[in-house]
């Protein structure tokens, strides 16, 4: 990743604080940064049986370790797309928060933004064999579209042909081989660097787009954002997972930093579901958007790729009359079902404009800083436990610790140096992640420690993994644990993980120091008693019971977690035969040998 996280491949070892309050990407500049830590996918429903999927791929690491594997319902037509188009579309469609007049007079601008190859489908793989439907070079990628009913054979083929695939992926590959899915695998051509990576475009036979979250969960970030755009004849919505609503009166906005708690609100609502759900952030006709993109300002010094991306995106928007933008934030334990998106014939337009009341805007005559520095405690109330607890509760509106975490504020009430952190339940690990939507540019979240492919008992003897905990400290009251190749922290009970900025003289950059600290409001013992983690709904190495047992448990959304096959490889989220399971790229770099710099602690 050059900027953001990709299915767990975030360069967590180099978390840089943002250096400016403005983000300028693609063709527009905005006073609110784009959430570039989210996965971004554009679906185009070209006709009733044809879907085109355009996936942004962000990766940083050893080019030889790059491997991208994703299930597809049919042999796709492959091409590359323009990276600049994603920022332009994101900026043009992101949620906008309109401040009330009382705040505008102090803070200026009132708004802050934020034809398929059919013959391959009839060629079924013989039992236990691998069929190579297509092998070709696409841009900087060596690509293969393959199929087998035997996940072991498919993984062996990938490994033999230079794709570094951990054996622990086998049960997850089996989720899709059981559904007769094919797989597209990509690696960089010899001599290509990571700067050559481009978004991939795929056109295939399908009635509906969908996202293979089950496979994505292998290397996903904690509280990972997923942004979906669907272009078609009308509005689309989630078909097999809930819709999530965010009311304007739930939103908090810090006028000093121009940050809202919108992304954290989405994350907490999804945590309450214990499974994925999507907010429809915008549903509208494309005519005005197409004009905005085509007429958008491109500096003279911009590369030709930017101009080509502007033209290609404008043509897409001009070709299809309607666009729907959807968003979620999920952790691996919530990725037990593959969301499918379908037309909503009676769905109306949805605006991305949120009108905020003055009571929702901090630093607008109603108190001190809340977002970046924790809760403001009234003068003279620093020793009042109730006042401190109330301030902590306000500050935690800007945090999302995950279903296995609890927000806590670290720092003295009468000082400006205060940090939002998370206490994690028994069996969960904390991780710090760069996040432009979070206070101070970093978020902390807790995730299930069992969902870990770098557990010593899982790693094959011939696999050599870089230890991310070498040189990484979680402070005196925590220990570093590798979670899917990333340094994570197990804090002692009663302590919360925070990320603190530290100046690095050698580079002149602000790095993030992970530390388990004592919260200023104690974590109640009841949190550790009540925050028990449920058994994972997926075949993770840390499971203590098989998936396929009589009367298999259901997810909180009522979906069976196992289909009862003999191998125990079936799970939730099976597709209908006409739906397309795309797209989050499964980048295997987190589980691969990496050469990268570790942050100062």
C-alpha positions in Angstrom: 0.0 0.0 0.0 1.3 3.4 -0.9 -1.4 5.1 1.3 -3.9 2.8 2.8 -4.6 -0.6 4.1 -5.3 -3.5 1.8 -6.9 -6.6 3.3 -4.5 -6.7 6.1 -1.5 -5.6 4.2 -1.2 -2.2 5.9 2.4 -1.2 6.6 1.7 -1.2 10.3 5.4 -0.9 11.0 5.5 2.6 9.6 2.6 4.6 11.0 3.1 8.3 10.0 1.0 11.0 11.4 -0.7 13.2 8.8 1.3 16.3 8.0 -1.6 18.5 6.8 -5.2 19.0 7.5 -6.2 18.9 3.8 -6.1 16.0 1.4 -5.8 16.5 -2.3 -6.3 13.4 -4.5 -7.5 12.8 -8.0 -9.2 15.9 -9.3 -10.5 17.6 -6.2 -9.2 19.1 -2.9 -11.2 18.8 0.3 -11.0 20.2 3.8 -11.6 16.7 5.2 -9.3 13.8 4.4 -10.6 10.9 2.4 -10.6 7.6 4.4 -7.9 6.0 2.4 -7.5 3.1 4.8 -10.7 1.5 3.4 -10.9 -1.1 0.6 -12.4 0.5 -2.5 -14.3 -1.3 -5.2 -16.4 -0.1 -8.1 -19.0 -2.5 -9.5 -20.7 -1.9 -12.9 -23.9 -3.9 -13.5 -23.6 -3.7 -17.3 -26.7 -5.8 -18.0 -28.7 -8.5 -16.2 -26.0 -11.1 -16.5 -22.8 -9.1 -16.7 -20.8 -7.4 -14.0 -17.6 -5.5 -14.2 -15.6 -5.1 -11.0 -12.8 -2.6 -10.6 -10.6 -3.2 -7.5 -8.0 -0.9 -6.0 -4.9 -2.7 -5.0 -2.6 -1.1 -2.5 0.6 -2.9 -1.4 4.0 -2.2 0.1 6.6 -4.8 0.6 8.8 -7.2 -1.3 7.6 -7.4 -4.9 8.4 -11.1 -5.0 6.1 -11.7 -2.1 3.1 -10.0 -3.7 0.3 -12.6 -4.3 -3.4 -11.7 -5.0 -6.0 -14.4 -5.0 -9.8 -13.9 -5.4 -12.8 -16.2 -6.2 -14.8 -15.5 -9.4 -18.0 -17.1 -10.7 -16.8 -17.3 -14.3 -13.7 -16.8 -16.4 -13.3 -13.0 -16.4 -12.0 -10.6 -19.0 -9.1 -8.8 -17.3 -7.7 -5.3 -17.7 -6.2 -2.6 -15.6 -7.7 0.7 -14.5 -6.6 4.1 -13.2 -5.6 4.5 -9.6 -6.4 8.3 -9.7 -10.0 7.5 -10.5 -10.7 6.1 -7.0 -9.7 9.3 -5.1 -11.7 11.4 -7.5 -14.9 9.3 -7.1 -14.3 9.0 -3.4 -14.0 12.8 -2.9 -17.0 13.6 -5.1 -19.3 11.2 -3.3 -18.2 11.1 0.3 -20.4 12.3 3.2 -20.5 16.0 3.7 -21.2 17.6 7.1 -22.8 21.1 7.1 -22.0 23.1 10.2 -24.7 25.4 11.7 -24.4 29.2 11.2 -23.2 29.7 14.8 -20.1 27.6 13.9 -19.6 28.9 10.4 -18.7 32.4 11.6 -15.8 31.0 13.6 -14.6 28.2 11.2 -15.4 29.5 7.7 -16.6 27.0 5.1 -19.8 25.4 6.2 -19.1 22.0 4.7 -16.5 19.3 5.3 -16.3 16.1 3.3 -15.8 14.3 3.4 -18.3 -9.4 -22.2 -17.3 -12.4 -20.4 -15.7 -15.5 -21.8 -18.5 -18.0 -21.6 -16.8 -21.1 -22.8 -14.8 -21.5 -19.6 -17.9 -22.1 -17.5 -18.8 -25.3 -19.3 -15.4 -26.8 -18.7 -15.6 -28.5 -15.4 -12.4 -29.6 -13.6 -12.0 -33.4 -13.3 -12.0 -34.6 -9.7 -8.8 -33.7 -7.9 -7.3 -31.9 -10.9 -6.6 -28.3 -11.7 -7.9 -26.7 -14.9 -6.0 -23.6 -16.1 -8.7 -21.6 -17.9 -6.5 -18.6 -18.7 -2.9 -17.6 -18.2 -1.7 -14.3 -19.5 0.1 -11.0 -18.8 -2.2 -8.1 -17.9 -0.3 -4.8 -17.4 2.4 -5.5 -14.7 0.7 -8.8 -13.6 1.2 -12.4 -14.4 -2.3 -13.7 -14.1 -3.9 -17.2 -14.0 -7.6 -18.2 -13.8 -7.8 -21.7 -12.4 -10.4 -24.2 -11.1 -10.4 -27.4 -9.0 -12.8 -29.2 -6.7 -9.8 -30.1 -4.5 -8.5 -27.1 -2.5 -5.2 -29.0 -1.8 -4.6 -29.4 -5.5 -5.4 -25.8 -6.2 -3.1 -24.5 -3.5 -0.3 -26.9 -4.6 -0.6 -25.5 -8.2 -0.4 -22.0 -6.9 2.7 -22.7 -4.8 4.4 -24.7 -7.6 3.8 -21.7 -10.0 5.4 -19.1 -7.7 2.4 -17.9 -5.6 3.3 -18.1 -1.9 0.1 -19.5 -0.3 0.1 -20.7 3.3 -1.3 -24.1 3.9 -3.6 -22.7 6.5 -5.6 -21.1 3.7 -6.9 -24.5 2.6 -10.2 -24.4 4.5 -10.9 -20.9 3.2 -10.2 -21.9 -0.4 -12.5 -24.9 0.2 -15.3 -22.5 1.1 -15.3 -21.5 -2.6 -14.2 -24.7 -4.4 -17.3 -26.3 -2.7 -19.3 -23.7 -4.5 -17.7 -24.4 -7.9 -16.0 -21.0 -7.9 -12.9 -20.3 -10.0 -10.0 -18.3 -8.8 -8.0 -15.5 -10.3 -4.4 -15.3 -9.0 -1.9 -12.5 -9.8 1.7 -11.8 -9.1 4.1 -9.1 -10.4 6.1 -9.9 -13.4 9.9 -10.3 -12.8 11.5 -6.9 -12.6 8.3 -5.0 -11.8 8.3 -3.0 -8.6 5.4 -2.3 -6.3 5.0 1.2 -7.9 3.8 -0.6 -11.1 0.7 -2.0 -9.3 -2.6 -0.8 -10.8 -6.3 -1.4 -10.0 -7.6 -4.5 -11.8 -10.7 -4.5 -13.9 -12.7 -7.8 -14.4 -15.8 -8.4 -16.5 -17.6 -11.7 -15.9 -21.0 -13.4 -16.2 -23.1 -12.7 -13.1 -26.5 -11.4 -12.0 -25.2 -9.6 -8.8 -22.0 -8.3 -7.4 -20.8 -9.5 -4.0 -17.8 -9.3 -1.8 -15.9 -12.5 -0.6 -15.4 -11.4 3.0 -14.9 -14.9 4.2 -11.7 -15.2 2.2 -10.7 -11.6 2.9 -10.8 -12.3 6.6 -7.6 -14.2 6.4 -5.5 -11.0 6.3 -7.9 -8.2 7.1 -7.3 -5.2 9.3 -9.2 -4.7 12.6 -12.2 -2.4 12.0 -11.4 -2.3 8.3 -13.4 0.0 6.1 -15.0 -1.3 2.9 -16.4 1.2 0.3 -18.6 0.0 -2.5 -19.8 1.9 -5.5 -22.4 0.3 -7.8 -23.2 1.8 -11.2 -26.3 0.6 -13.0 -29.9 1.5 -14.0 -31.0 2.2 -10.5 -30.2 2.0 -6.8 -28.6 -1.1 -5.3 -28.6 -2.3 -1.7 -27.3 -5.2 0.4 -29.4 -8.4 -0.2 -28.3 -10.8 2.5 -26.9 -8.5 5.3 -28.6 -5.7 7.1 -28.7 -2.1 6.1 -27.4 0.3 8.7 -28.8 3.8 9.2 -26.8 6.8 10.6 -29.1 9.7 11.7 -27.8 13.2 11.6 -28.4 13.7 15.3 -26.1 10.8 16.1 -23.1 12.5 14.4 -20.5 14.4 16.4 -18.2 16.9 14.7 -15.0 18.5 16.0 -14.8 21.9 14.4 -11.2 22.4 15.5 -9.9 19.4 13.6 -12.7 19.1 11.0 -13.2 15.5 12.0 -16.4 13.7 12.7 -17.2 10.4 14.5 -19.1 9.1 11.4 -16.7 6.2 10.7 -16.7 5.2 14.3 -20.5 5.3 14.5 -20.6 2.9 11.5 -18.1 0.6 13.2 -20.0 0.5 16.5 -23.3 -0.2 14.8 -21.7 -3.1 12.8 -20.1 -4.4 16.1 -23.6 -4.5 17.6 -24.8 -6.7 14.7 -21.9 -9.0 15.3 -21.7 -9.3 11.5 -21.4 -7.1 8.4 -24.0 -4.4 7.6 -23.8 -1.5 5.1 -24.7 2.2 5.2 -26.0 3.6 2.0 -24.1 6.9 1.9 -25.3 8.2 -1.5 -27.8 7.1 -4.1 -28.3 9.4 -7.0 -28.3 9.9 -10.7 -24.9 10.2 -12.4 -25.4 13.2 -14.7 -24.1 15.9 -12.3 -21.4 13.7 -11.0 -20.1 12.9 -14.5 -20.0 16.6 -15.3 -18.2 17.3 -12.0 -15.6 14.7 -12.8 -15.1 15.7 -16.4 -14.8 19.4 -15.5 -12.7 18.7 -12.4 -9.4 20.6 -12.1 -6.2 18.7 -13.0 -3.0 20.6 -12.3 -0.6 21.1 -15.3 2.0 19.1 -13.4 -0.2 16.1 -13.0 0.9 12.8 -14.6 -0.9 11.6 -17.8 -2.4 8.7 -15.8 -4.4 11.3 -13.9 -5.9 12.8 -17.0 -6.6 9.4 -18.5 -8.3 8.3 -15.2 -10.4 11.4 -15.2 -11.6 10.7 -18.7 -12.3 7.0 -18.0 -14.2 7.7 -14.8 -16.3 10.4 -16.5 -17.2 8.0 -19.3 -18.3 5.3 -16.8 -20.6 7.8 -15.1 -22.0 9.0 -18.4 -22.7 5.5 -19.5 -24.8 4.4 -16.5 -27.6 6.6 -15.1 -27.4 5.8 -11.4 -24.8 5.3 -8.7 -25.0 3.9 -5.2 -22.2 4.3 -2.6 -22.2 1.9 0.4 -19.8 1.7 3.4 -19.0 -0.6 6.3 -16.3 -1.2 8.9 -15.7 -4.8 9.9 -13.1 -6.9 11.7 -12.1 -10.5 10.7 -14.5 -12.1 13.2 -17.4 -10.3 11.6 -16.6 -11.5 8.0 -18.4 -14.8 8.2 -20.8 -14.1 5.3 -20.2 -12.8 1.7 -22.5 -9.7 1.2 -24.4 -9.7 -2.1 -25.8 -6.5 -3.6 -29.0 -6.4 -5.6 -31.2 -3.7 -7.3 -33.8 -1.9 -5.2 -36.6 -1.1 -7.6 -38.5 1.0 -5.0 -35.4 2.5 -3.4 -35.3 6.3 -3.4 -32.4 8.7 -3.6 -30.1 9.1 -0.6 -28.3 12.4 0.0 -24.7 12.5 1.3 -25.3 15.9 2.9 -25.7 15.9 6.8 -27.0 19.0 8.4 -25.6 19.2 11.9 -27.1 21.0 14.9 -24.9 23.2 17.1 -25.1 20.8 20.0 -23.3 18.2 17.8 -20.3 20.4 17.1 -17.5 20.5 19.6 -15.3 23.6 19.8 -18.2 25.8 18.8 -19.0 27.5 22.0 -20.0 24.3 23.8 -16.8 23.0 25.4 -13.1 22.4 24.8 -11.4 19.9 22.5 -12.9 16.5 22.3 -11.8 14.6 19.2 -7.9 14.9 19.3 -7.3 15.3 23.1 -9.9 13.3 24.8 -12.8 14.8 26.8 -12.5 18.2 28.1 -13.1 18.4 31.9 -14.7 21.6 33.3 -12.2 23.8 35.0 -11.7 22.9 38.6 -13.3 19.4 38.1 -10.1 17.4 37.4 -10.5 15.7 40.7 -14.2 14.9 40.3 -14.4 11.2 39.1 -18.0 11.7 37.8 -16.9 14.7 35.7 -13.9 12.8 34.3 -16.0 9.8 33.5 -18.5 12.0 31.7 -15.7 13.7 29.7 -14.3 10.2 28.8 -17.7 9.1 27.5 -17.9 12.2 25.2 -14.3 11.6 24.0 -15.1 7.9 23.2 -17.7 9.0 20.7 -14.6 9.3 18.4 -13.4 5.7 19.0 -14.4 2.3 17.8 -12.6 -0.5 19.7 -14.4 -3.5 18.1 -16.8 -5.9 19.7 -14.0 -7.3 21.9 -12.8 -3.9 23.1 -13.8 -1.0 25.4 -12.7 2.6 24.8 -10.6 4.3 27.5 -8.9 7.7 27.8 -5.3 7.9 28.9 -3.8 11.1 30.4 -4.4 13.5 33.2 -7.7 15.5 33.0 -5.9 18.8 33.7 -3.4 18.4 30.8 -3.7 18.7 27.1 -1.9 15.4 26.4 -4.7 12.9 26.3 -5.1 9.8 24.1 -8.0 7.5 23.1 -7.2 3.9 23.7 -8.8 0.5 24.0 -8.9 -2.2 26.7 -9.3 -5.7 25.1 -11.2 -8.6 26.4 -9.6 -11.9 27.4 -8.5 -13.7 24.2 -8.3 -10.4 22.2 -5.3 -8.5 21.0 -5.0 -4.7 20.4 -3.4 -3.1 17.3 -2.7 0.4 16.3 -3.4 1.4 12.6 -2.9 4.6 10.7 -6.4 6.1 10.1 -7.0 9.6 8.7 -10.6 9.5 10.1 -9.4 9.0 13.7 -8.1 11.5 16.2 -4.4 12.2 15.8 -4.5 10.0 12.6 -4.3 6.7 14.4 -7.0 4.2 15.6 -6.8 1.4 18.1 -8.9 -1.7 17.9 -9.2 -5.2 19.5 -9.5 -8.4 17.6 -9.8 -12.1 18.2 -6.4 -13.6 18.8 -7.5 -17.1 17.5 -8.0 -15.7 14.0 -4.2 -15.9 13.4 -2.3 -17.7 10.6 1.1 -17.0 12.2 0.4 -19.1 15.3 3.5 -21.3 15.9 1.4 -24.5 15.6 0.0 -23.4 12.3 3.1 -22.3 10.4 4.6 -25.0 8.2 8.3 -25.9 8.9 9.4 -24.6 5.5 7.7 -21.2 5.9 10.0 -18.5 7.2 8.2 -15.4 8.6 9.7 -12.2 9.7 8.9 -11.6 13.4 7.1 -8.3 13.6 7.7 -8.1 17.4 11.5 -7.8 17.0 12.2 -4.2 18.3 8.5 -3.6 18.9 7.4 -2.8 22.5 3.9 -2.5 24.0 5.3 -0.9 27.2 5.9 -2.3 30.6 2.3 -3.6 31.0 1.9 -5.4 27.8 3.5 -7.9 25.5 3.9 -8.0 21.7 2.2 -10.8 19.8 2.3 -11.4 16.0 -1.3 -11.3 14.6 -1.2 -12.3 11.0 2.3 -10.9 10.6 1.6 -7.6 12.4 2.8 -6.5 15.8 -0.1 -6.5 18.2 -0.4 -6.0 22.0 -1.8 -8.0 24.8 -2.2 -5.6 27.7 -2.5 -6.6 31.3 -6.0 -6.5 32.7 -7.0 -3.0 33.6 -4.7 -1.4 31.0 -5.6 0.1 27.6 -3.5 0.2 24.4 -2.8 3.7 23.0 -0.8 5.1 20.2 1.4 8.0 21.1 3.3 10.3 18.6 7.0 10.2 18.9 9.3 12.5 16.8 12.0 10.6 14.9 15.0 12.9 14.4 16.6 10.7 11.7 13.7 11.1 9.3 12.0 14.2 10.7 8.7 12.1 10.9 6.3 11.6 13.6 6.0 7.9 14.4 3.5 6.1 16.6 4.5 4.4 19.8 2.3 1.6 21.1 1.9 1.4 24.8 -0.3 -0.3 27.4 -1.3 2.5 29.8 -3.5 3.0 32.9 -6.8 4.7 31.9 -7.8 7.8 33.9 -11.2 6.1 34.5 -10.7 2.5 35.6 -11.9 -0.4 33.4 -14.7 -2.1 35.4 -14.1 -5.8 36.2 -17.5 -6.6 34.7 -16.1 -5.8 31.2 -13.7 -8.7 31.4 -16.4 -11.0 32.8 -19.0 -10.1 30.2 -17.0 -9.5 27.0 -16.5 -13.2 26.2 -15.6 -13.8 22.5 -17.9 -16.2 20.6 -16.4 -19.1 18.8 -15.3 -17.9 15.3 -17.9 -18.7 12.5 -15.0 -19.6 10.1 -12.4 -22.4 9.9 -9.7 -20.5 11.7 -6.7 -22.3 13.2 -7.7 -21.2 16.7 -11.1 -22.9 16.6 -11.7 -25.4 19.5 -14.7 -27.1 18.0 -15.5 -28.3 14.4 -17.7 -26.2 12.2 -19.9 -29.1 11.0 -21.8 -30.6 14.0 -25.5 -31.5 14.3 -27.5 -28.4 15.1 -24.7 -26.1 14.0 -25.0 -22.6 15.6 -26.3 -19.7 13.7 -24.8 -16.3 13.4 -26.5 -13.3 15.2 -28.2 -12.6 11.8 -29.7 -16.1 11.8 -27.5 -17.5 9.0 -26.3 -21.1 9.5 -22.6 -21.2 10.1 -22.0 -24.6 8.5 -23.4 -26.5 5.6 -22.6 -29.9 7.1 -20.2 -31.3 4.4 -17.9 -34.2 5.4 -14.8 -32.1 5.3 -16.1 -29.3 7.5 -15.2 -26.7 5.0 -18.6 -25.1 4.4 -19.6 -21.9 6.0 -21.9 -18.9 5.8 -22.3 -16.7 2.9 -22.7 -19.2 0.1 -23.6 -17.5 -3.2 -26.5 -18.1 -5.4 -25.4 -19.6 -8.7 -26.0 -16.2 -10.5 -24.1 -13.9 -8.1 -20.6 -12.7 -8.4 -18.3 -13.1 -5.4 -15.9 -10.2 -5.8 -14.0 -8.3 -4.6 -11.6 -7.8 -1.9 -8.1 -8.8 -2.9 -6.6 -11.4 -0.7 -3.1 -10.0 -0.4 -0.8 -12.5 1.2 2.0 -10.2 2.0 1.2 -10.0 5.7 1.9 -13.8 5.8 5.0 -13.5 3.7 8.6 -12.6 4.2 8.8 -8.8 4.4 11.5 -6.2 4.4 10.2 -3.0 6.1 11.0 -0.6 8.8 9.6 -0.9 12.3 8.4 2.2 14.0 10.2 3.6 17.0 8.7 2.7 20.3 
